Amino acid sequence: MFKCCGLLLVFTDEESPTESCTADEFDNNVVMGNVDDFRRDFASRVWLTYREEFATLPDSVVTSDCGWGCTLRAGQMMLAQALVLHFLGRDWTWPEALTLEALDTETRTSSAARRLVASLEASFQGDRPRLPEALCQGGAEEADSHLKEVYHRTIVSWFGDTPSAQLGVHRLVHLGMASGKRVGDWYGPAVVAHILRKAVEAATDPGLKGINVYVAQDCTVYSADVIESHSARADACGGPEGHVADSRAVIILIPVRLGGEKINPDYFNFVKGILSLEYCIGIIGGKPKQAYYFVGFQDDSLIYMDPHYCQSFVDVSTSDFLLQSYHCPSPKKMPFVKMDPSCTIGFYSKSVQDYERICNELSKVLQPSLKEKYPAFTFMKGHGRDYELSVPAEKKEWPFIREKRKAGATAGDFVLL
């Protein structure tokens, strides 16, 4: 059984790209939901992977994040999902989602990736209409479809691999450098959470002014801080077309550790409960040395989007750039037992009322079982500063960063490739 934000389906093929789903594949299984609905939903999510041949990263001659940027890409994907919920809603799906071709494991190599992207571009170039520059005049339905396409493209463009992209890898690497990270360094999911917060905070695009990112401190969400974030930036615009939001949305990121050297099996049901919630936008996690973006589960396996495909640079500054390489047709899965205990859980809260509902639903998931002595994280009333001890702000804000890379890294470092 697969579950992702209320969508239940049977899923096959362990830890490998799935083939195109057909009804025949599920004849011997109990299926709740529609296979095409699952495929459409999954393929509509923004897929952000390694890229190469882009402009050099800050203070370096590096033109690719292949081999070290997978946690940044997983963080980008979770942030992109929050933006899709914010601008397009949970029911939105990309009209071309079901036309994508299944991926092959060969695409893990950069040369094969280039061939894949080239073939996709060639197949869509001939019959894909160019995006009109102005709103369509063919009626409300067509205009709404065009507007959603504008939002879709704008969201993807924010994650472009250029120095000017608001949430691109160049911007994230630059923010990481301010706290001791260098190009090519590994990132943990907790560090990425803080980098994402800083990136959204520093964004200048009017569309991003209506969104704040809150990062939990020491596995604790302080409700007054989240509510305050909802009311911040009251003069902001809420969308790419200047749509004004009636309140600030908040993306809540919670870095946690679900065990010691390995994940504690007592947390398996907790993770399932988290991924089943409507407000959950996924988990930045992975297994040792590899970061993934977890979006759901099937029985005792996690469903994820894989950033470990090195694709060629795409210029997202053009109005009709090809979107195919930003959507993944092939879900993958991994047993819970392989999950690294360090991860960052994400939620999207559109309003204070949403946050109150999130708290109520999470309170049920966080109830410790007879085997669990401690919840993965907690909620506290008041502001975080009300509970702070005399610890330097830099140390509190950037957990798990070491000043120098040392030999013999532990699982707590969550070293990724």
C-alpha positions as CSV (number, residue, x, y, z in Angstrom):
1,M,0.0,0.0,0.0
2,F,1.3,3.4,-1.0
3,K,0.4,6.5,0.9
4,C,1.2,10.1,0.1
5,C,-1.0,12.9,1.3
6,G,-4.1,10.8,1.2
7,L,-3.3,8.9,-2.0
8,L,-3.3,5.1,-1.4
9,L,-1.9,2.7,-4.0
10,V,-0.1,-0.6,-4.4
11,F,3.5,-0.1,-5.7
12,T,6.1,-2.5,-7.1
13,D,9.8,-3.0,-7.8
14,E,12.0,-2.5,-4.8
15,E,14.7,0.1,-4.9
16,S,14.7,0.5,-8.6
17,P,12.9,2.7,-11.1
18,T,9.3,1.5,-11.6
19,E,8.0,0.6,-15.0
20,S,4.9,2.3,-16.4
21,C,2.0,1.3,-14.3
22,T,-0.9,-0.5,-15.8
23,A,-4.1,-2.0,-14.4
24,D,-2.8,-5.5,-15.3
25,E,0.2,-5.1,-12.9
26,F,-2.2,-4.9,-10.0
27,D,-4.6,-7.7,-10.7
28,N,-3.4,-9.7,-7.8
29,N,-3.3,-6.9,-5.3
30,V,-5.9,-4.8,-3.4
31,V,-5.7,-1.3,-4.9
32,M,-7.1,1.7,-3.2
33,G,-7.1,4.6,-5.6
34,N,-6.2,5.0,-9.2
35,V,-2.8,4.0,-10.7
36,D,-2.9,6.9,-13.2
37,D,-3.8,9.3,-10.4
38,F,-0.6,8.2,-8.5
39,R,1.6,8.5,-11.6
40,R,0.1,11.9,-12.4
41,D,0.6,13.1,-8.9
42,F,4.2,11.9,-8.6
43,A,5.3,13.1,-12.0
44,S,3.8,16.5,-11.3
45,R,6.2,17.1,-8.4
46,V,9.2,19.2,-9.3
47,W,12.3,17.0,-9.7
48,L,15.7,18.7,-9.0
49,T,18.8,16.7,-9.7
50,Y,22.5,17.1,-10.2
51,R,23.3,19.4,-13.1
52,E,26.5,20.1,-15.1
53,E,27.8,22.7,-17.4
54,F,26.3,25.6,-15.5
55,A,28.0,28.9,-14.5
56,T,30.9,28.4,-12.0
57,L,29.8,28.3,-8.4
58,P,31.0,31.0,-6.0
59,D,34.7,31.3,-5.4
60,S,35.5,28.2,-7.5
61,V,35.9,26.8,-11.0
62,V,33.3,24.1,-10.3
63,T,30.5,23.9,-12.9
64,S,28.5,20.9,-11.5
65,D,27.2,19.7,-8.2
66,C,27.5,16.0,-9.2
67,G,28.8,13.9,-6.3
68,W,28.2,16.3,-3.4
69,G,25.0,18.4,-3.8
70,C,22.3,15.7,-3.4
71,T,21.1,17.0,0.0
72,L,20.8,20.5,-1.4
73,R,18.8,19.1,-4.3
74,A,16.5,17.1,-1.9
75,G,16.0,20.3,0.1
76,Q,15.1,22.2,-3.1
77,M,12.6,19.5,-4.0
78,M,10.8,19.8,-0.7
79,L,10.8,23.6,-0.9
80,A,9.4,23.3,-4.5
81,Q,6.6,21.1,-3.3
82,A,5.6,23.7,-0.7
83,L,5.6,26.4,-3.4
84,V,3.4,24.2,-5.6
85,L,0.9,23.8,-2.7
86,H,1.1,27.6,-2.0
87,F,0.5,28.8,-5.6
88,L,-1.3,25.9,-7.3
89,G,-2.9,23.8,-4.6
90,R,-2.7,20.1,-3.7
91,D,-5.0,19.1,-6.5
92,W,-2.9,20.6,-9.3
93,T,-1.2,18.2,-11.7
94,W,0.9,18.9,-14.7
95,P,-1.1,18.2,-17.9
96,E,1.9,16.4,-19.5
97,A,2.7,14.2,-16.4
98,L,1.6,11.0,-18.0
99,T,3.5,11.6,-21.3
100,L,7.0,11.3,-19.6
101,E,9.0,8.2,-20.6
102,A,10.2,5.9,-17.9
103,L,13.8,6.4,-16.8
104,D,16.5,3.8,-17.2
105,T,19.2,3.1,-14.6
106,E,21.8,4.1,-17.2
107,T,20.8,7.7,-16.7
108,R,23.0,7.8,-13.6
109,T,25.9,8.7,-15.9
110,S,26.2,12.2,-17.2
111,S,26.6,11.1,-20.8
112,A,23.4,9.0,-20.7
113,A,21.6,11.8,-18.9
114,R,22.5,14.1,-21.8
115,R,21.1,11.6,-24.3
116,L,17.9,11.2,-22.2
117,V,17.3,14.9,-22.0
118,A,18.1,15.4,-25.7
119,S,15.7,12.6,-26.7
120,L,12.9,14.1,-24.5
121,E,13.5,17.5,-25.9
122,A,13.4,16.2,-29.4
123,S,10.2,14.3,-28.8
124,F,8.4,17.3,-27.3
125,Q,9.8,20.1,-29.5
126,G,7.7,19.3,-32.6
127,D,4.2,19.3,-31.1
128,R,4.6,21.4,-28.0
129,P,3.0,24.9,-28.4
130,R,4.9,27.9,-27.3
131,L,3.7,29.6,-24.1
132,P,1.8,32.7,-25.0
133,E,3.2,36.0,-23.7
134,A,-0.2,37.3,-22.5
135,L,-3.2,35.7,-20.9
136,C,-5.2,33.6,-23.3
137,Q,-8.5,35.2,-24.5
138,G,-10.3,31.9,-25.2
139,G,-12.4,31.8,-22.0
140,A,-12.0,31.5,-18.2
141,E,-10.9,27.8,-18.3
142,E,-8.2,28.5,-20.9
143,A,-7.0,31.6,-19.0
144,D,-6.9,29.6,-15.7
145,S,-4.9,26.9,-17.4
146,H,-2.4,29.4,-18.8
147,L,-2.1,31.1,-15.4
148,K,-1.3,27.8,-13.7
149,E,1.4,27.2,-16.4
150,V,2.9,30.6,-15.6
151,Y,3.0,29.7,-11.9
152,H,4.5,26.2,-12.7
153,R,7.2,27.7,-14.9
154,T,8.0,30.5,-12.4
155,I,8.4,28.0,-9.5
156,V,10.8,25.9,-11.6
157,S,12.7,29.0,-12.7
158,W,13.4,30.0,-9.0
159,F,15.4,26.8,-8.8
160,G,17.4,27.4,-12.0
161,D,21.1,26.7,-12.0
162,T,22.2,30.3,-12.4
163,P,23.7,32.8,-10.0
164,S,20.5,35.0,-10.3
165,A,18.0,32.2,-9.5
166,Q,16.3,33.0,-6.1
167,L,16.6,29.4,-4.8
168,G,19.2,27.9,-7.1
169,V,22.2,25.9,-6.1
170,H,24.4,29.0,-6.6
171,R,22.5,30.9,-4.0
172,L,22.4,28.0,-1.6
173,V,26.1,27.4,-1.9
174,H,26.8,31.1,-1.3
175,L,24.7,31.0,1.9
176,G,26.5,27.9,3.0
177,M,29.8,29.6,2.6
178,A,28.8,32.3,5.0
179,S,28.7,29.6,7.7
180,G,31.9,27.7,6.9
181,K,30.8,25.5,4.0
182,R,32.8,25.4,0.7
183,V,32.0,24.3,-2.8
184,G,32.1,20.5,-2.8
185,D,31.5,20.1,1.0
186,W,28.9,17.7,2.2
187,Y,25.7,19.0,3.7
188,G,23.4,17.4,6.3
189,P,19.6,17.8,6.3
190,A,19.7,20.1,9.3
191,V,22.1,22.5,7.7
192,V,20.1,22.5,4.5
193,A,17.0,23.5,6.5
194,H,18.7,26.6,7.7
195,I,20.1,27.4,4.2
196,L,16.6,27.2,2.8
197,R,15.3,29.5,5.4
198,K,18.0,32.1,4.6
199,A,17.4,31.7,0.9
200,V,13.7,32.4,1.2
201,E,14.4,35.3,3.6
202,A,16.8,36.9,1.2
203,A,14.7,36.4,-1.9
204,T,13.8,39.5,-3.8
205,D,11.2,38.2,-6.1
206,P,7.7,39.6,-5.1
207,G,6.2,36.1,-5.4
208,L,8.3,34.8,-2.6
209,K,7.6,37.7,-0.2
210,G,4.4,36.0,1.0
211,I,6.3,33.0,2.4
212,N,8.4,32.5,5.5
213,V,10.5,29.5,6.6
214,Y,10.6,28.4,10.2
215,V,13.3,26.0,11.4
216,A,12.7,24.2,14.7
217,Q,15.3,24.5,17.4
218,D,16.6,21.4,19.1
219,C,13.6,19.3,17.9
220,T,11.2,21.9,19.4
221,V,8.6,23.9,17.5
222,Y,7.8,27.1,19.4
223,S,4.2,28.0,18.5
224,A,4.5,31.8,19.1
225,D,7.4,32.0,16.7
226,V,5.4,30.2,14.0
227,I,2.3,32.4,14.5
228,E,4.6,35.4,14.4
229,S,6.0,34.2,11.1
230,H,2.5,34.0,9.7
231,S,2.0,37.7,10.4
232,A,5.4,38.9,9.1
233,R,5.9,40.5,5.7
234,A,2.3,41.9,5.7
235,D,3.0,44.1,2.7
236,A,4.1,41.2,0.5
237,C,2.7,39.9,-2.7
238,G,1.7,36.3,-2.9
239,G,2.4,35.2,-6.5
240,P,4.3,35.5,-9.7
241,E,1.5,37.6,-11.2
242,G,1.3,40.0,-8.2
243,H,-1.6,38.2,-6.5
244,V,-1.8,39.5,-3.0
245,A,-1.9,36.9,-0.2
246,D,-4.3,37.5,2.7
247,S,-1.7,36.0,5.1
248,R,1.8,34.8,5.2
249,A,2.3,31.1,4.6
250,V,5.0,29.3,6.7
251,I,7.1,26.3,5.7
252,I,7.9,24.5,8.9
253,L,11.2,22.5,8.8
254,I,12.0,20.2,11.7
255,P,15.5,18.6,11.8
256,V,15.3,15.4,13.9
257,R,17.4,12.3,14.6
258,L,15.5,9.0,14.7
259,G,18.0,6.8,16.4
260,G,21.7,6.4,17.0
261,E,24.0,4.9,14.4
262,K,20.9,3.4,12.7
263,I,17.2,4.3,12.6
264,N,15.3,3.0,15.6
265,P,12.5,0.7,14.3
266,D,10.1,2.2,16.8
267,Y,10.0,5.3,14.6
268,F,8.8,3.5,11.5
269,N,5.1,4.0,12.3
270,F,5.9,7.6,13.3
271,V,7.4,8.3,9.8
272,K,4.4,6.7,8.2
273,G,2.0,8.8,10.2
274,I,4.0,12.0,9.3
275,L,4.0,11.2,5.6
276,S,0.2,10.5,5.7
277,L,-0.7,14.0,6.9
278,E,-2.2,16.4,4.4
279,Y,0.1,19.2,5.5
280,C,3.3,17.2,5.2
281,I,5.6,18.2,2.3
282,G,8.0,15.3,2.7
283,I,11.3,14.5,4.3
284,I,14.9,15.5,3.5
285,G,16.6,12.3,4.3
286,G,18.3,9.3,2.7
287,K,20.6,6.5,3.6
288,P,24.3,6.8,4.5
289,K,26.2,8.6,1.7
290,Q,23.1,9.3,-0.4
291,A,20.3,11.9,0.1
292,Y,16.8,11.4,-1.1
293,Y,13.5,13.3,-0.9
294,F,11.0,11.0,0.7
295,V,7.4,11.7,-0.4
296,G,5.4,8.6,0.8
297,F,5.6,5.0,1.7
298,Q,4.4,1.5,0.8
299,D,4.2,-1.0,3.6
300,D,7.7,-1.1,5.0
301,S,9.4,0.9,2.3
302,L,9.8,4.7,1.7
303,I,8.9,6.2,-1.7
304,Y,11.4,8.8,-2.8
305,M,12.6,11.1,-5.6
306,D,16.2,10.6,-6.4
307,P,18.5,13.6,-7.1
308,H,21.4,11.3,-8.3
309,Y,21.0,11.9,-12.0
310,C,23.5,14.3,-13.6
311,Q,21.6,16.2,-16.2
312,S,22.7,19.0,-18.5
313,F,22.1,22.7,-17.7
314,V,18.8,24.2,-18.8
315,D,18.3,27.9,-19.4
316,V,15.2,28.7,-17.4
317,S,15.3,32.4,-18.3
318,T,13.4,31.8,-21.6
319,S,9.6,31.8,-21.5
320,D,9.3,28.4,-23.2
321,F,12.1,26.3,-21.6
322,L,11.5,22.6,-21.7
323,L,10.1,21.2,-18.5
324,Q,10.6,17.5,-19.1
325,S,13.9,17.2,-17.2
326,Y,12.3,18.8,-14.1
327,H,9.7,16.0,-13.7
328,C,10.4,12.4,-12.8
329,P,8.2,9.6,-14.2
330,S,9.9,6.8,-12.2
331,P,9.3,6.5,-8.4
332,K,11.7,4.5,-6.4
333,K,11.5,2.9,-3.0
334,M,13.8,1.9,-0.1
335,P,13.3,-0.2,3.0
336,F,12.8,1.8,6.2
337,V,15.7,-0.1,7.8
338,K,18.1,1.6,5.4
339,M,17.0,5.1,6.3
340,D,19.7,7.3,7.9
341,P,18.4,8.5,11.3
342,S,19.2,12.2,10.5
343,C,16.5,13.9,8.5
344,T,14.4,17.1,8.2
345,I,10.6,16.9,8.2
346,G,8.7,19.6,6.4
347,F,5.1,21.0,6.7
348,Y,3.3,23.7,4.8
349,S,1.0,26.0,6.8
350,K,-1.0,28.5,4.8
351,S,-2.5,30.3,7.8
352,V,-2.6,30.4,11.6
353,Q,-5.8,28.3,11.4
354,D,-3.8,25.7,9.3
355,Y,-1.1,25.7,11.9
356,E,-3.6,25.0,14.7
357,R,-4.9,22.0,12.7
358,I,-1.3,20.8,12.1
359,C,-0.7,20.9,15.8
360,N,-3.8,18.9,16.5
361,E,-3.0,16.3,13.9
362,L,0.6,16.0,14.9
363,S,-0.3,15.6,18.6
364,K,-1.9,12.3,17.7
365,V,1.1,11.1,15.6
366,L,3.6,12.2,18.3
367,Q,1.9,10.3,21.1
368,P,4.6,8.0,22.3
369,S,3.8,4.3,22.2
370,L,4.7,1.8,24.9
371,K,8.1,1.3,23.2
372,E,8.9,4.9,22.5
373,K,10.3,6.9,25.5
374,Y,10.7,10.2,23.6
375,P,8.8,11.8,20.7
376,A,10.8,12.8,17.7
377,F,10.0,16.5,18.3
378,T,7.7,18.5,20.5
379,F,5.6,21.7,20.5
380,M,6.0,24.4,23.1
381,K,4.0,27.5,23.7
382,G,5.8,30.9,23.6
383,H,8.9,32.0,21.8
384,G,12.2,30.1,21.4
385,R,14.1,33.0,23.0
386,D,12.1,32.4,26.2
387,Y,13.9,29.1,26.6
388,E,17.3,29.9,25.3
389,L,20.4,29.3,27.3
390,S,23.6,31.4,27.0
391,V,24.9,29.6,23.8
392,P,26.3,31.5,20.9
393,A,23.7,32.1,18.2
394,E,25.9,30.6,15.5
395,K,26.2,27.3,17.4
396,K,22.5,27.1,18.0
397,E,21.5,28.0,14.4
398,W,23.9,25.7,12.6
399,P,23.9,22.3,14.3
400,F,26.3,19.5,13.2
401,I,28.7,21.9,11.3
402,R,32.4,21.3,12.1
403,E,35.0,23.9,11.5
404,K,37.4,21.4,10.0
405,R,36.7,18.1,8.1
406,K,38.0,15.3,10.3
407,A,38.8,11.7,9.5
408,G,36.6,9.0,10.9
409,A,33.2,10.8,10.4
410,T,30.4,9.4,12.5
411,A,26.8,8.7,11.4
412,G,25.9,11.9,13.1
413,D,27.7,13.8,10.4
414,F,25.3,12.3,7.8
415,V,28.0,12.4,5.1
416,L,26.4,12.4,1.7
417,L,27.5,12.0,-1.9
